[in-house]
Amino acid sequence: MNDDLESKIEEAIKNPRNLGEMKDADAVGTVGSVDCGDMLRMWIKFKEENGRQVIDRATFQSFGCQTAIAVASVATQLLKGKTADEAKKMSGEELSASLGPLPPVKIHCAQLVEGALRNALEGEGASVPNRKENAPTLLEQIAGSRKKMKIVLDREP
């Protein structure tokens, strides 16, 4: 990684923006797996602005590397004021652009953030956000992975 990218990631880790659960979220999305070690959850709150529903606030929790936390931090700032449709069209590359180009081994961090965003905004239909009450908790996600792991272990001789 180049020095500029490293310093931006370091700054985002020291002062992460929008970190933590949002109790009154309108939508929530989770992506990743404890099996591989990276998980990210994103909460989104909408508001009415000039007759449109736009993102008022986005927050996140991450079980991942520093780059994933940095990308989520800058992405949640970038999402403010965007409609759900505008946000859904954003790629991981766009969400992480303010950090600079990510090295190939870190591109998955931006894809993780993009996936959590899409999961939150797509819900059961293209225009229906994934309501907070319908989303599994991180604990439920972990429990699901443990069950899968147990099945694999049970199959071993």
Secondary structure by P-SEA (a helix, b strand, c coil): ccaaaaaaaaaaaaccccccccccccbbbbbbbccccbbbbbbbbbbbcccccccccccccccccaaaaaaaaaaaaaaccccaaaaaaccccccccccccccccaaaaaaaaaaaaaaacccccccccccccccccaaaaaaaaaaaaaaaaaacc
